[in-house]
């Protein structure tokens, strides 16, 4: 474990207030450029002026410049040999081997020890765990049970009935873990209204403790449009990992058809895919991705970019691609990049399902967009792609509604109320 600490950022002119110490378990955290890293960072940043001092335990190596002044880096022991770890970590590795997913359970013993140390130093009265991975909830449950502190569980992706968790023994395992979290936490956070409604319906006894704090954006990032990287070409960009059913297969096939039919020029458009690609997924072979990447209208840049570089690539693209897709054709969540795209204000092409949270946000965002549904025919897909490519690339400012709903500094007020809620419940 590597721990760094420093003064909590001060805000001049504000009255002094009693400080509450909060322990945050976020496996992903900045400066890592993963969608799951940004949300807990926003929480920590905007809770500070509300009198809540956050101490973060993460598996994301901060390098020489930690993103947060009070953070403990706890290395994931996944790559270590059995002989190099303690008995509890060995047990986590063993359990992890028989489970359907890598929920980072072997990280929990070291994370628990880091949490114990921080509680002793700060007398923290609350713990916030965010998933995925689920390991953070097991750590928080242990600390709540041991110290009686308040536990807020932030569920960024569904645990049970998750369209990306479809292993053979997933149903009973996920249901058991989800019930443990819902029953044991003092407050539960879903990040869309649809996900919150489903949890309340599934657990009516605990409906009052289930709250919604949407994903959002950080106004301090200063994200906005930049000059186009290719003024002579409509660069349509997707920044982020491609995995499971979340892939651009429909769009790639549509662009190939339209170019072959002469309806669009291969020099007038370029699809940029920036991020990791799950190469073993069938869409890669079906589309002939390897061969297509040698053509001028498709560019693949694999690997994770630093946050600043990813933002710059988005901000200088003529249009942006959102993939709100999965193999179960269910839309409960909102890809975090949607909030970044909307701040930039250039046209957004969204592959989603009818009435999804993503579509509803786009409809009220004020940003030009076209939605293509997962079950659209080839003809309908091609017509909508043509319509989208005709939209001007001039940036448009987001609506006032968008700013009021998704500004991280405003969302932190709701979280602060949950952290300072009634006395923690006990088992």
ZIHU-V958569 format. One record per residue. N is the residue number from 1. SS is DSSP state (H for helix, E for strand, L for the rest). PHI is phi in whole degrees, 0 to 359 (* if undefined). D_LAST is the distance of its C-alpha to the last C-alpha in Angstrom with 2 decimals. Layout:
N,SS,PHI,D_LAST / N,SS,PHI,D_LAST
//
This chain:
1,L,*,29.73 / 2,E,243,32.08 / 3,E,243,30.98 / 4,E,233,33.03 / 5,L,218,32.56 / 6,L,195,34.75 / 7,L,292,35.07 / 8,L,289,33.15 / 9,L,306,35.84 / 10,L,262,37.39 / 11,L,235,38.67 / 12,L,294,41.71 / 13,L,86,42.35 / 14,L,267,38.72 / 15,L,293,37.47 / 16,L,295,35.23 / 17,L,217,31.57 / 18,L,294,28.46 / 19,L,267,27.04 / 20,E,254,23.39 / 21,E,269,22.56 / 22,E,239,20.81 / 23,E,258,20.06 / 24,E,247,21.18 / 25,E,255,20.91 / 26,L,227,23.91 / 27,L,305,25.55 / 28,L,258,28.61 / 29,L,205,29.98 / 30,L,301,33.46 / 31,L,275,36.17 / 32,L,301,35.36 / 33,L,265,36.87 / 34,L,245,34.20 / 35,H,302,33.01 / 36,H,288,29.38 / 37,H,275,30.50 / 38,H,283,31.86 / 39,H,299,28.91 / 40,H,297,26.66 / 41,H,295,29.90 / 42,H,300,30.69 / 43,H,304,27.27 / 44,H,300,27.79 / 45,H,297,31.40 / 46,H,269,31.02 / 47,H,283,27.96 / 48,H,302,30.12 / 49,L,293,32.52 / 50,L,268,29.66 / 51,L,86,28.56 / 52,E,243,25.73 / 53,E,263,26.55 / 54,E,264,25.23 / 55,E,239,24.90 / 56,E,258,25.14 / 57,E,248,24.35 / 58,E,217,26.50 / 59,L,262,28.45 / 60,L,272,31.43 / 61,L,295,34.15 / 62,L,282,35.38 / 63,L,67,38.72 / 64,L,274,40.81 / 65,L,231,39.67 / 66,L,302,35.89 / 67,L,283,35.04 / 68,L,227,32.58 / 69,L,290,33.28 / 70,L,239,29.91 / 71,E,219,28.93 / 72,E,239,28.03 / 73,E,271,29.62 / 74,L,245,27.83 / 75,L,295,30.19 / 76,L,288,29.20 / 77,H,275,30.17 / 78,H,305,31.11 / 79,H,271,34.79 / 80,L,271,34.56 / 81,L,286,35.67 / 82,H,306,33.37 / 83,H,290,35.31 / 84,H,262,34.47 / 85,L,235,30.67 / 86,L,278,28.18 / 87,H,296,26.49 / 88,H,295,23.13 / 89,H,292,25.19 / 90,H,299,27.28 / 91,H,297,24.33 / 92,H,299,23.42 / 93,H,296,27.08 / 94,H,295,27.19 / 95,H,297,24.26 / 96,H,298,25.74 / 97,H,295,29.06 / 98,H,263,27.98 / 99,L,274,25.99 / 100,L,287,28.06 / 101,L,224,27.65 / 102,L,272,27.56 / 103,L,267,24.09 / 104,L,61,24.80 / 105,H,295,22.14 / 106,H,287,24.44 / 107,H,277,24.04 / 108,H,296,20.36 / 109,H,300,21.01 / 110,H,293,23.56 / 111,H,294,21.62 / 112,H,298,18.64 / 113,H,296,21.28 / 114,H,296,22.87 / 115,H,296,19.72 / 116,H,302,19.15 / 117,H,298,22.81 / 118,H,292,22.69 / 119,H,297,19.77 / 120,H,296,21.85 / 121,H,282,24.92 / 122,H,244,23.79 / 123,L,57,20.71 / 124,L,303,19.32 / 125,L,253,16.81 / 126,E,209,15.90 / 127,E,227,16.01 / 128,E,245,17.77 / 129,E,245,17.96 / 130,E,234,20.85 / 131,E,227,21.95 / 132,L,280,24.06 / 133,L,283,23.65 / 134,L,287,20.11 / 135,H,310,19.69 / 136,H,299,18.70 / 137,H,289,15.45 / 138,H,295,14.51 / 139,H,296,15.43 / 140,H,297,13.47 / 141,H,298,10.18 / 142,H,299,11.09 / 143,H,290,12.09 / 144,H,296,9.15 / 145,H,296,7.03 / 146,H,281,10.29 / 147,H,245,11.52 / 148,L,70,9.14 / 149,L,275,11.69 / 150,E,286,12.03 / 151,E,241,12.16 / 152,E,248,15.07 / 153,E,256,15.91 / 154,E,259,19.67 / 155,E,256,20.90 / 156,L,285,24.64 / 157,L,236,25.49 / 158,L,303,24.00 / 159,L,271,21.87 / 160,L,270,22.65 / 161,L,61,26.27 / 162,L,276,27.42 / 163,L,296,31.22 / 164,L,259,31.33 / 165,L,242,28.84 / 166,L,233,30.92 / 167,L,293,30.70 / 168,L,298,31.21 / 169,L,253,27.61 / 170,H,294,26.20 / 171,H,301,25.14 / 172,H,287,22.54 / 173,H,294,21.30 / 174,H,296,21.06 / 175,H,297,19.47 / 176,H,293,16.65 / 177,H,294,16.12 / 178,H,299,16.41 / 179,H,297,13.87 / 180,H,302,11.30 / 181,H,290,12.38 / 182,H,296,12.74 / 183,H,287,9.47 / 184,H,273,7.43 / 185,L,285,10.09 / 186,L,280,10.93 / 187,E,212,14.43 / 188,E,237,16.33 / 189,E,244,20.03 / 190,E,257,22.70 / 191,L,252,26.17 / 192,L,217,28.36 / 193,H,295,28.48 / 194,H,296,29.01 / 195,H,295,25.88 / 196,H,296,23.84 / 197,H,297,25.46 / 198,H,295,24.75 / 199,H,295,20.99 / 200,H,295,20.99 / 201,H,291,23.12 / 202,H,285,21.01 / 203,L,231,17.70 / 204,H,300,19.08 / 205,H,297,15.86 / 206,H,247,14.70 / 207,H,301,18.30 / 208,H,290,18.09 / 209,H,266,15.85 / 210,E,263,18.32 / 211,E,236,21.23 / 212,E,239,24.43 / 213,L,233,25.98 / 214,L,299,28.98 / 215,L,299,30.37 / 216,L,203,33.17 / 217,E,220,35.68 / 218,L,250,36.40 / 219,H,296,39.50 / 220,H,287,40.08 / 221,H,291,40.88 / 222,L,63,44.12 / 223,L,283,44.29 / 224,L,195,47.35 / 225,L,292,50.45 / 226,L,237,52.85 / 227,L,305,56.41 / 228,L,297,56.59 / 229,L,289,56.80 / 230,L,225,59.33 / 231,L,300,61.15 / 232,L,272,63.36 / 233,L,212,60.54 / 234,E,279,57.52 / 235,E,277,54.79 / 236,E,260,51.72 / 237,E,244,48.79 / 238,E,240,45.34 / 239,E,247,43.25 / 240,L,145,40.23 / 241,L,289,39.25 / 242,E,247,40.57 / 243,E,207,38.40 / 244,L,52,37.68 / 245,L,281,39.09 / 246,E,272,39.17 / 247,L,213,42.78 / 248,L,265,46.14 / 249,H,305,47.99 / 250,H,300,49.09 / 251,H,289,50.48 / 252,H,300,52.22 / 253,H,295,53.95 / 254,H,294,54.93 / 255,H,299,56.45 / 256,H,296,58.33 / 257,H,296,59.76 / 258,H,294,60.75 / 259,H,291,62.46 / 260,H,297,64.26 / 261,L,279,65.48 / 262,L,77,66.71 / 263,L,279,64.58 / 264,L,223,63.16 / 265,L,272,64.65 / 266,L,295,62.83 / 267,L,265,63.80 / 268,L,268,62.39 / 269,E,219,58.73 / 270,E,216,56.43 / 271,E,266,52.87 / 272,E,256,50.94 / 273,E,250,47.80 / 274,E,247,46.12 / 275,L,140,43.13 / 276,L,289,42.04 / 277,E,235,43.18 / 278,L,284,41.68 / 279,L,295,45.10 / 280,L,279,44.28 / 281,L,288,43.44 / 282,H,303,46.28 / 283,H,299,47.16 / 284,H,297,48.54 / 285,H,287,51.10 / 286,H,299,51.80 / 287,H,274,52.73 / 288,L,64,54.61 / 289,H,302,52.71 / 290,H,302,54.45 / 291,H,290,57.87 / 292,H,295,57.02 / 293,L,295,55.75 / 294,L,276,59.35 / 295,L,268,60.49 / 296,L,286,60.69 / 297,L,270,58.46 / 298,E,225,55.27 / 299,E,228,53.77 / 300,E,248,50.70 / 301,E,241,49.31 / 302,L,273,46.56 / 303,L,114,43.96 / 304,L,271,41.63 / 305,L,272,43.44 / 306,L,303,42.25 / 307,H,306,40.91 / 308,H,298,44.19 / 309,H,289,46.33 / 310,H,296,44.29 / 311,H,298,44.51 / 312,H,296,48.24 / 313,H,295,48.82 / 314,H,298,47.09 / 315,H,292,48.88 / 316,L,256,52.31 / 317,L,275,52.04 / 318,L,284,53.97 / 319,E,204,51.17 / 320,E,228,47.62 / 321,E,250,45.94 / 322,E,247,42.44 / 323,E,247,41.07 / 324,L,256,38.28 / 325,L,229,38.62 / 326,L,202,36.82 / 327,L,287,37.80 / 328,L,266,35.80 / 329,L,55,37.61 / 330,L,243,34.41 / 331,L,237,33.98 / 332,L,250,30.51 / 333,L,254,30.70 / 334,L,237,33.35 / 335,L,305,34.83 / 336,L,301,34.40 / 337,H,292,38.13 / 338,H,303,39.00 / 339,H,290,38.18 / 340,H,289,40.42 / 341,H,302,43.15 / 342,H,296,43.22 / 343,H,297,43.68 / 344,H,289,46.71 / 345,L,88,48.15 / 346,L,269,50.26 / 347,L,306,50.30 / 348,E,240,47.26 / 349,E,260,47.64 / 350,E,245,44.37 / 351,E,262,43.76 / 352,E,206,40.98 / 353,L,242,40.38 / 354,L,302,41.55 / 355,L,73,39.36 / 356,L,293,36.93 / 357,H,305,35.10 / 358,H,298,37.57 / 359,H,296,40.54 / 360,H,295,39.34 / 361,H,293,38.92 / 362,H,300,42.35 / 363,H,297,43.96 / 364,H,255,42.97 / 365,H,281,43.34 / 366,L,85,47.12 / 367,L,265,47.68 / 368,L,302,50.25 / 369,E,201,48.65 / 370,E,224,49.21 / 371,E,255,46.57 / 372,E,239,47.30 / 373,E,275,45.14 / 374,L,297,44.06 / 375,L,259,46.29 / 376,L,294,49.37 / 377,L,287,52.70 / 378,H,301,54.73 / 379,H,298,57.21 / 380,H,295,54.62 / 381,H,299,52.89 / 382,H,298,56.24 / 383,H,297,57.27 / 384,H,288,54.08 / 385,H,296,54.36 / 386,H,299,57.96 / 387,H,298,56.92 / 388,H,295,54.25 / 389,H,294,56.70 / 390,L,274,59.06 / 391,L,290,56.68 / 392,L,292,57.82 / 393,L,271,55.82 / 394,L,298,56.11 / 395,L,291,52.68 / 396,L,237,51.31 / 397,L,291,48.85 / 398,L,297,45.47 / 399,L,289,45.10 / 400,H,299,43.66 / 401,H,302,40.94 / 402,H,298,39.83 / 403,H,296,39.67 / 404,H,293,37.71 / 405,H,277,35.09 / 406,H,235,34.56 / 407,E,292,35.48 / 408,H,302,32.61 / 409,H,292,33.29 / 410,H,280,32.67 / 411,H,296,29.54 / 412,H,298,27.96 / 413,H,295,27.97 / 414,H,297,25.49 / 415,H,296,23.18 / 416,H,300,23.62 / 417,H,295,22.46 / 418,H,291,19.18 / 419,H,294,18.72 / 420,L,263,19.56 / 421,L,291,17.52 / 422,L,298,15.58 / 423,L,307,13.09 / 424,L,300,10.05 / 425,L,280,7.00 / 426,L,236,3.79 / 427,L,282,0.00
//
